[in-house]
Amino acid sequence: ETKKKRSRTVGDMEQQAEPQQELEQKAEELGIELARVLQKADRERLEQALQWSTEQLLQALVPLARAMAVAPVSRFKVGAVGLGFSGCVYLGANIEILTAAIGQAVHAEQCTIALAYAHGETGLAQLAISDVPCGHCRQFLMETVKGSELKLLTRRVHATLSELLPYAFSPRDLGNAFPLFSRQARIRDPAAALQQLQLAAWASCADGKATGDSLLEQQKERLPAAVQALSVSYSPYALSYAAALVVLADGTHALGSYLENAAFNPSLPPLQAALSCCLRPRQSAEYLHHQVSLVVLLQVADSSFSFWDMTCSAVRNLNPNTPILLLTLPRACFEGVSE
């Protein structure tokens, strides 16, 4: 029986590899880079050249997404590929932080959502996944705009989210008429908000040479975008708006917004949302643990809870030499946030 299971697994892998190879070859011929975000025009060109449906293309991209996974704990890699309402395609994978609490992990479906959200997407219509989504992810996906209608594609089942999660607990149950992807900007005046950011805490790198103020000064040009990520963070229940800026060793950076869930536990913290945007196709699965060189956490002051401790814990497990800054913004800067 074990041999039968093993042979089926190998067969499944071979069946997946064939369309992936065909896709990669055609993309090279057309001069299309198979990056983490595939624009609508490029998606349509590939579908036309390959004579594939959108579903076929999404599923052919899943192995490429899965290859990005960082899974040093479970050794179980998952890839997810989403089709946005805009027609663009987004690739995500699961992320685990070695020696950190397992709750710090990011599921592939969450990673895809975070990437799409960071790129201004307004919702997902389809999501192809290497495996059937767990209950945690089904609840997270139900938070999105038209989440119940989201079409899920796996090797085992093609179904809508409402079919996989009937009688769901959703934003409506908490009176929320603006689910995830509604993208409501909360900061009244971003330019004025920049002047009101306060350095509330910082943890220096191991050599202790840098100070919080000097590290912050180095990131001045990136702060407007970070404030924008804070402005569109999704926290309709706790009103604990937060975002994270992650700077990598190669000088690039990523931004992530806190994405809350009606059931709370499946919520995606800001650091994890930013890390979701750091993955790169064809990179070593371990590179993320060595590339993070600075983290800036932004959150509303006097929040009902803080992401500082969990962010410090996660970053220390990624790289103990990485400095971390905490910037807070007064509640008065936010629309619809009472004292």
Secondary structure, 3 states (H helix, E strand, C coil): CHHHHHHHHHHHHHHHHHHHHHHHHHHHHHCCCCCCEECHHHHHHHHHHHCCCHHHHHHHHHHHHHCCCECCCCCCCCEEEEEECCCCEEEEECECCCCCCHHHCECHHHHHHHHHHHCCCCCEEEEEECCCCCHHHHHHHCCECCHHHCEEECCCCEEEHHHHCCCCCCHHHHCCCCCECCCCCCECCHHHHHHHCEEEEEECCCCCCCCHHHHHHHCHHHHHHHHHHHHCCECCCCCCCEEEEEEECCCCEEEEECECCCCCCCCECHHHHHHHCCCCCCCCCCCHHHHEEEEEEEEECCCCCCCHHHHHHHHHHHCCCCCEEEEEECHHHECCCCC
